């Protein structure tokens, strides 16, 4: 089941592109943009990652970090990150534990097909400084995802804030 705004974000621990282990607890006191994507180096996933890469300076200025999550291994993630000069870590969720915890592994018949193919749903969670889900973007616009995230990070009532 996918967490909703106000829910406590499921805890995780996962290997990143640099070989380190990253945990949700590492981001306490800071916002986190945790985005799930189907597969490294496909057109939509590349566009989404590059959009977030290009917006990362402004996202960081809003007090947030970015993590990408898919089921490919660290080597695949390193090649993908290097090819597109990504400036944020990718998590190698090869057993899809993190995807299942966040409901990004899919459900229903399509979820079974995704599981068999080892693909995640495309969904982004914005987690607040206290480890709670602040927002969920269920159907991200890959080419403009960085702008979507920035609008969601704006304080309520400010210009550009998404309701």
C-alpha positions in Angstrom: 0.0 0.0 0.0 1.3 3.4 -1.0 1.9 5.9 1.9 -0.2 9.0 1.8 0.6 12.6 3.0 0.8 12.6 6.8 1.9 9.0 7.0 5.3 8.1 8.5 7.7 7.4 5.6 8.7 3.7 5.6 12.3 3.3 6.8 14.9 2.0 4.4 18.5 1.1 4.1 19.9 0.6 0.6 23.2 0.7 -1.4 23.9 3.8 -3.5 25.9 4.5 -6.6 29.0 5.4 -4.6 28.9 2.1 -2.7 27.7 3.7 0.5 24.6 2.6 2.4 21.9 5.3 2.6 19.2 5.2 5.2 16.0 7.3 5.6 17.4 8.3 9.0 20.3 10.1 7.3 17.8 12.8 6.2 16.1 13.6 9.5 16.0 17.4 9.8 16.0 17.7 6.0 13.4 17.2 3.3 13.9 14.3 0.9 12.7 13.8 -2.7 12.5 10.0 -3.1 11.6 9.1 -6.6 11.0 5.7 -8.0 11.5 5.0 -11.7 11.2 1.8 -13.8 14.7 1.4 -15.4 18.1 3.0 -16.0 18.7 4.6 -19.3 15.3 4.4 -20.9 13.9 7.6 -22.6 11.4 8.5 -19.9 13.7 7.7 -17.0 16.6 9.6 -18.5 14.4 12.7 -19.1 13.1 12.5 -15.5 16.6 12.1 -14.0 18.0 15.0 -16.1 15.1 17.2 -15.2 15.8 16.6 -11.5 19.6 17.0 -12.1 19.0 20.4 -13.7 16.7 21.5 -10.8 18.9 20.1 -8.1 20.5 23.4 -7.1 17.1 25.0 -6.5 15.8 21.8 -4.8 18.8 21.9 -2.5 18.2 25.6 -1.8 14.6 24.6 -0.7 16.3 22.3 1.9 15.8 19.0 0.1 17.9 16.2 -1.1 17.1 13.8 -4.1 17.4 10.1 -4.2 16.4 7.9 -7.2 15.3 4.3 -6.7 15.1 1.4 -9.2 15.7 -2.3 -9.2 18.9 -2.2 -11.3 22.2 -2.9 -9.5 25.0 -0.5 -8.6 27.0 -1.0 -11.8 24.0 -0.1 -14.0 23.3 3.0 -11.8 26.9 4.1 -12.0 26.8 4.0 -15.8 23.5 5.8 -15.9 24.6 8.5 -13.5 27.9 9.0 -15.3 26.3 9.1 -18.8 23.8 11.8 -17.6 26.1 13.6 -15.1 23.5 13.0 -12.3 24.3 15.1 -9.2 22.4 12.9 -6.7 22.6 9.3 -5.6 20.7 6.4 -7.1 19.7 3.5 -4.8 20.1 -0.1 -6.0 16.9 -1.7 -4.7 17.7 -5.0 -6.4 15.3 -7.0 -4.1 12.7 -4.3 -4.4 12.3 -4.0 -0.6 12.1 -0.2 -0.7 9.7 -0.2 -3.7 7.4 -2.6 -1.9 7.5 -0.5 1.3 6.5 2.5 -0.6 3.9 0.8 -2.8 6.0 1.5 -5.9 6.3 -2.2 -6.9 2.8 -2.1 -8.3 -0.4 -3.8 -7.5 -3.0 -5.8 -9.4 -2.3 -7.5 -12.7 0.0 -4.7 -13.9 1.9 -4.9 -10.6 2.4 -8.7 -11.1 3.8 -7.9 -14.6 6.1 -5.2 -13.2 7.3 -7.5 -10.5 8.1 -10.2 -13.0 10.0 -7.7 -15.1 11.7 -6.1 -12.1 10.3 -2.6 -12.8 9.0 0.0 -10.4 6.1 2.3 -10.9 7.0 5.9 -11.6 6.1 7.8 -8.4 7.8 10.5 -6.2 7.4 11.0 -2.5 8.4 14.3 -0.8 9.3 13.5 2.8 9.4 16.2 5.4 12.1 17.0 8.0 10.3 14.8 10.5 10.2 11.7 8.3 6.5 12.1 7.2 5.2 12.0 3.7 4.5 15.6 2.8 3.4 15.0 -0.8 3.1 12.3 -3.5 3.4 12.8 -7.2 1.7 9.8 -8.7 2.1 10.5 -12.4 5.2 12.7 -12.8 5.8 14.7 -16.0 9.2 13.2 -16.8 10.5 16.2 -18.8 9.4 18.7 -16.2 9.7 16.7 -13.1 12.2 19.1 -11.5 9.8 22.0 -11.8 6.9 19.8 -10.4 9.0 19.0 -7.4 10.1 22.6 -6.8 6.4 23.7 -6.9 5.6 21.1 -4.3 8.5 22.2 -2.1 7.3 25.8 -1.9 5.8 26.8 1.4 1.9 26.8 1.4 0.6 30.2 0.4 3.7 31.2 -1.5 3.7 31.9 -5.3 4.1 28.8 -7.3 3.0 26.4 -4.5 1.0 23.5 -5.9 -2.1 22.8 -3.9 
